[in-house]
């Protein structure tokens, strides 16, 4: 069985199961998301068959084609014009949450450099390379996570360990944010917040979007031209991000819906290909590192609560902004609906903004981590 067949079958099966409106299947995907499942299945198949696909050419295709295509499609789904409808305060709150996620590990490492966690787990055992993919996952989602994994050259064993811990935390965090947003009015009274937080209505695009095939041709052309002229992977990431934003905001009748859907499928493809490299016998779960992630995530929430108090922002925006950062395009509007369904489009826009900026926050984290921990 070739790696292409394994990847194709995995992505197809998981994708259709994920969109299947079956309550039992949905309950499974609530705890084991599609992105983790497509990563584990190829690894399991390789393990059962006793095959090693870690050196196959498919990985070169993924880095040169699938990842760049995922970047430009996701970035192309962000409409900057829609950000105006949200107002500047929720966006500032959201950016503050991203800021904490990206820079807290640096502050922690500098302040606790003599501890076993920093000196051994992060430095000697190399777990610091698992931090940027987490930053990418929490702020930007799967696309940023994968890009940052490649940029920091995170080992597969650490990456899987990070994925498992990240999955546990995000699921628990989503439940907490569902409960938290329901108590937003109590927090508003407690902190004496007077802001009602009702944003303007987001207006739907009335023009018919361009045909899917034209969108596909443009996206493919951008990737092929970029690959031809740019060799550096980092250079490709930056250029494709800028081009993606330009496509989504300056090309008339750009197909935002298709761009976002295509990006989601491409992410599954990339994760399935990465799963071909995974070896289960190298998996580890570091308790101290998991504890660090818990402190990191709760610190992010407390920091945003303080910012919301300082700016007099409705406390409902704190869990919304947190889920836009940590959860993403699906969970942010879901949590928002528990408070005010009319706010759901605004949560989606924040989540897309998160997807568009996660890689750059992660690159900042990588730079400072290399200075403080890495070599």
C-alpha positions in Angstrom: 0.0 0.0 0.0 1.5 3.3 -1.1 1.7 6.4 1.1 -0.5 8.3 -1.4 -3.3 5.7 -1.1 -3.1 5.7 2.7 -3.3 9.5 2.8 -6.1 9.6 0.3 -8.3 7.0 2.0 -7.6 8.6 5.5 -8.5 12.1 4.5 -11.7 11.0 2.5 -13.0 8.8 5.3 -12.3 11.2 8.1 -13.7 14.2 6.2 -17.0 12.6 5.4 -17.3 11.2 9.0 -16.7 14.7 10.3 -19.5 16.2 8.3 -21.9 13.3 8.9 -24.9 14.5 11.0 -24.9 11.5 13.3 -25.0 12.2 17.0 -22.7 9.2 17.9 -20.1 10.2 15.3 -20.4 13.8 16.4 -19.7 12.9 20.0 -16.5 11.1 19.0 -15.3 14.1 17.0 -16.1 16.4 19.9 -13.2 14.7 21.8 -11.0 13.4 19.0 -11.0 16.1 16.3 -10.6 15.3 12.7 -7.1 16.8 12.6 -5.8 14.5 15.3 -7.5 11.5 13.8 -6.0 11.9 10.3 -2.6 12.2 12.0 -3.0 9.0 14.0 -4.6 6.7 11.3 -1.6 6.7 8.8 0.7 6.1 11.8 -1.4 3.2 12.9 -1.5 1.7 9.4 2.3 2.0 9.1 2.8 0.4 12.5 0.4 -2.5 11.7 1.9 -3.2 8.3 5.5 -2.8 9.6 6.3 -0.1 7.0 8.4 3.0 7.2 7.2 6.0 5.1 9.3 8.6 6.8 11.6 9.1 3.9 9.0 9.0 1.1 8.8 11.7 -1.6 5.3 12.6 -0.5 6.8 14.6 2.4 8.6 16.8 -0.1 5.4 17.4 -2.0 3.7 18.3 1.2 6.2 21.0 2.2 6.5 22.4 -1.4 2.9 22.2 -2.5 0.2 21.2 0.1 1.4 23.4 3.0 1.9 26.5 0.8 -1.5 25.9 -0.8 -3.1 25.6 2.6 -1.5 28.9 3.7 -2.8 30.9 0.7 -6.3 29.5 0.9 -6.7 30.2 4.6 -5.3 33.7 4.3 -7.6 34.3 1.3 -10.6 33.6 3.5 -10.1 36.8 5.6 -12.0 39.9 4.7 -10.4 42.9 6.3 -13.6 45.0 5.6 -15.6 42.8 8.0 -13.3 43.7 10.9 -14.8 47.2 11.0 -18.2 45.8 12.1 -16.7 44.3 15.3 -15.3 47.6 16.7 -11.8 48.1 18.0 -12.2 47.1 21.6 -12.9 43.4 21.0 -10.1 43.3 18.5 -7.7 44.9 21.0 -8.8 42.3 23.6 -8.3 39.5 21.1 -4.8 40.8 20.2 -3.9 41.0 23.9 -4.8 37.3 24.2 -2.6 36.5 21.3 0.2 38.6 22.7 0.1 36.7 26.0 0.1 33.3 24.3 3.1 34.2 22.1 5.3 35.8 24.8 4.4 34.0 28.1 6.8 31.1 27.4 9.6 33.6 26.9 8.9 35.3 30.2 8.5 32.0 32.0 11.8 30.6 30.6 13.7 33.8 31.6 12.1 33.9 35.1 12.5 30.1 35.9 15.7 29.3 34.0 17.1 27.2 36.9 14.0 24.9 37.3 14.0 21.3 36.2 11.2 22.1 33.7 13.3 24.7 31.9 16.8 23.3 32.3 15.9 19.7 31.5 12.4 19.3 30.0 12.5 22.3 27.7 16.2 22.6 27.1 18.0 19.2 27.3 14.9 17.1 26.2 14.1 19.6 23.4 10.5 20.2 24.4 10.9 23.9 23.7 10.5 22.9 20.1 6.9 21.9 20.9 6.0 25.4 22.2 5.8 27.2 18.8 3.4 24.6 17.3 1.2 25.1 20.4 1.4 28.9 19.8 0.4 28.3 16.2 -2.4 25.9 17.2 -3.9 28.2 19.8 -3.7 31.4 17.8 -3.7 30.4 14.2 -5.1 26.9 14.1 -3.8 23.8 12.3 -2.2 25.6 9.4 0.0 27.8 11.6 0.7 24.7 13.8 2.0 22.8 10.8 4.0 25.7 9.4 5.7 26.4 12.8 6.4 22.7 13.3 8.4 22.8 10.1 10.1 26.1 10.9 11.3 25.0 14.3 12.0 21.4 13.1 10.0 19.9 15.9 10.7 16.1 16.2 7.7 13.8 15.5 7.6 12.3 18.9 7.4 15.7 20.7 4.9 16.9 18.1 2.5 14.0 18.8 2.9 14.4 22.5 2.1 18.1 22.0 -0.9 17.3 19.9 -2.3 14.9 22.5 -1.8 17.4 25.4 -3.2 20.2 23.2 -6.3 18.2 22.3 -7.0 17.5 26.0 -6.6 21.1 27.0 -8.6 22.6 24.2 -11.5 20.2 24.8 -11.6 21.0 28.6 -11.1 24.7 27.8 -14.1 24.7 25.4 -16.3 23.3 28.1 -15.0 25.9 30.6 -15.7 28.8 28.1 -19.2 27.5 27.5 -19.9 27.8 31.2 -17.9 31.0 31.5 -19.8 33.0 28.9 -23.1 32.1 30.5 -21.9 33.9 33.6 -20.7 37.0 31.7 -23.4 39.3 33.1 -22.4 38.4 36.6 -18.8 39.3 35.9 -20.0 42.5 34.3 -21.7 43.4 37.6 -18.8 42.3 39.7 -16.3 44.3 37.6 -18.7 47.2 37.1 -18.6 46.9 33.4 -21.1 49.2 31.7 -20.4 48.2 28.1 -23.3 46.3 26.5 -21.0 45.0 23.7 -23.5 44.9 20.9 -21.5 45.3 17.6 -22.8 46.4 14.3 -24.4 43.8 12.1 -22.0 42.2 9.6 -23.4 42.6 6.1 -23.4 39.6 3.8 -21.7 39.9 0.4 -24.5 40.4 -2.2 -22.3 39.8 -5.3 -22.2 36.3 -6.6 -18.7 34.8 -5.9 -16.4 33.8 -8.8 -16.6 30.3 -10.1 -14.8 27.6 -8.1 -12.6 26.6 -11.0 -11.3 30.1 -11.5 -10.5 30.3 -7.8 -8.6 27.0 -8.0 -6.6 28.2 -11.0 -5.6 31.4 -9.2 -4.6 29.6 -6.0 -2.6 27.0 -7.9 -0.9 29.6 -10.1 0.1 31.6 -7.0 1.7 28.5 -5.4 3.6 27.4 -8.5 4.9 30.9 -9.2 6.0 31.3 -5.6 7.8 28.0 -5.6 9.6 29.0 -8.8 10.9 32.3 -7.6 11.3 31.7 -3.8 13.5 28.9 -2.3 13.3 29.8 1.4 10.4 28.1 3.3 10.1 31.1 5.6 10.1 33.4 2.6 7.3 31.4 1.0 5.2 31.6 4.2 5.5 35.3 4.4 4.9 35.9 0.7 1.9 33.5 0.4 0.3 35.1 3.5 0.5 38.5 2.0 -0.7 37.3 -1.4 -3.6 35.4 0.3 -4.7 38.6 2.1 -4.5 40.5 -1.2 -6.6 37.9 -3.0 -9.3 38.0 -0.3 -9.5 41.8 -0.2 -8.7 43.1 -3.6 -9.9 40.5 -6.1 -13.5 41.2 -7.1 -16.0 38.5 -6.1 -13.4 36.4 -4.4 -14.9 33.1 -3.3 -14.3 33.3 0.5 -16.5 30.2 1.3 -14.6 27.9 -1.1 -11.2 29.3 0.0 -11.9 28.5 3.7 -13.3 25.0 2.9 -10.4 24.2 0.6 -8.0 25.3 3.4 -9.7 23.0 5.9 -9.3 20.0 3.6 -5.7 20.8 2.8 -4.9 20.9 6.5 -6.3 17.3 6.8 -4.1 16.3 3.9 -1.0 17.8 5.4 -1.7 16.2 8.8 -2.3 12.8 7.2 1.1 13.0 5.4 2.8 14.0 8.6 1.3 10.9 10.3 3.3 8.7 7.9 6.4 9.9 9.7 5.1 9.1 13.2 6.5 6.2 15.3 4.4 5.2 18.3 7.4 3.7 20.1 8.8 7.2 20.5 5.7 8.8 22.1 6.1 10.4 25.5 3.9 12.4 27.9 5.7 14.8 30.1 3.7 15.7 33.2 5.7 18.9 34.0 5.2 20.2 30.5 1.5 19.6 30.7 1.4 21.5 33.9 3.2 24.4 32.2 0.5 24.4 29.5 -2.3 24.6 32.0 -0.6 27.6 33.8 0.0 29.2 30.3 -3.7 28.8 29.3 -5.2 30.1 32.5 -2.8 33.0 32.6 -4.0 33.9 29.1 -7.6 34.1 30.3 -6.8 36.1 33.5 -4.7 38.5 31.4 -7.7 39.1 29.1 -10.1 39.6 32.0 -7.8 42.4 33.3 -7.6 44.0 29.8 -11.4 43.8 29.5 -11.8 45.5 32.9 -9.3 48.3 31.9 -11.1 48.9 28.6 -14.6 48.5 30.0 -15.5 45.7 27.6 -18.4 43.3 28.1 -17.0 40.2 29.8 -18.7 38.0 27.2 -15.9 39.1 24.8 -13.3 37.4 26.9 -14.4 33.8 26.3 -15.3 34.7 22.7 -11.8 36.1 22.1 -10.2 33.2 24.0 -12.0 30.7 21.8 -11.2 32.6 18.7 -7.5 32.3 19.8 -7.5 28.8 21.3 -10.5 27.1 19.7 -11.0 28.4 16.2 -13.5 28.7 13.4 -15.9 26.1 14.8 -15.8 26.5 18.6 -15.7 30.3 18.7 -19.2 30.9 17.2 -20.5 27.8 19.1 -19.4 29.3 22.5 -20.7 32.8 21.3 -24.2 31.3 20.6 -24.5 30.3 24.3 -24.6 34.1 25.0 -25.9 35.9 22.0 -26.5 34.2 18.6 -26.4 37.5 16.7 -22.7 37.8 17.7 -21.7 34.5 15.9 -20.5 36.2 12.6 -18.3 38.4 14.6 -16.8 35.4 16.4 -16.1 33.8 13.1 -14.3 36.9 11.8 -12.1 37.0 14.9 -11.4 33.3 14.5 -10.3 33.9 10.8 -8.2 36.8 12.0 -6.6 34.4 14.4 -5.9 32.0 11.6 -4.3 34.8 9.6 -1.9 35.9 12.3 -1.0 32.7 14.2 2.1 32.0 12.1 3.6 35.4 12.6 3.1 35.2 16.4 4.7 31.8 16.4 7.7 33.1 14.4 8.2 35.7 17.1 8.1 33.0 19.8 10.6 30.9 17.8 13.0 33.8 17.6 13.0 34.5 21.3 13.0 30.8 22.3 16.1 30.2 20.2 17.8 33.1 22.1 16.8 31.9 25.6 16.7 28.1 25.3 17.6 26.8 21.8 20.9 26.7 20.2 
